[in-house]
Amino acid sequence: MLKPSQSPNIAKFKLDPMMALPLLLTLGVVFSSL
């Protein structure tokens, strides 16, 4: 069992995959505008 304090971000993405989609889209737009 992994401790929640070791990888909180990974746990968040696994629990909320829908939250990662907007972040990836935003990063894509930012990098494409550079």
C-alpha positions in Angstrom: 0.0 0.0 0.0 1.4 3.4 -1.0 1.1 6.2 1.5 -1.2 9.1 0.3 1.6 11.6 1.3 4.0 10.0 -1.2 2.0 10.5 -4.3 -1.0 12.8 -3.7 -1.1 14.1 -7.2 -1.2 10.6 -8.7 -4.0 9.7 -6.4 -5.9 12.8 -7.4 -5.5 12.1 -11.1 -6.6 8.5 -10.6 -9.7 9.5 -8.5 -10.6 12.5 -10.8 -9.5 11.7 -14.4 -11.9 14.4 -15.6 -9.9 17.0 -13.8 -6.7 16.0 -15.7 -8.3 16.5 -19.1 -8.8 20.3 -18.8 -5.3 20.6 -17.4 -3.8 18.7 -20.4 -5.8 20.8 -22.8 -4.7 24.0 -21.2 -1.0 22.9 -21.3 -1.4 22.0 -25.0 -2.8 25.4 -25.8 -0.1 27.2 -23.8 2.7 25.2 -25.5 1.2 25.6 -29.0 1.0 29.4 -28.4 4.7 29.7 -27.5 
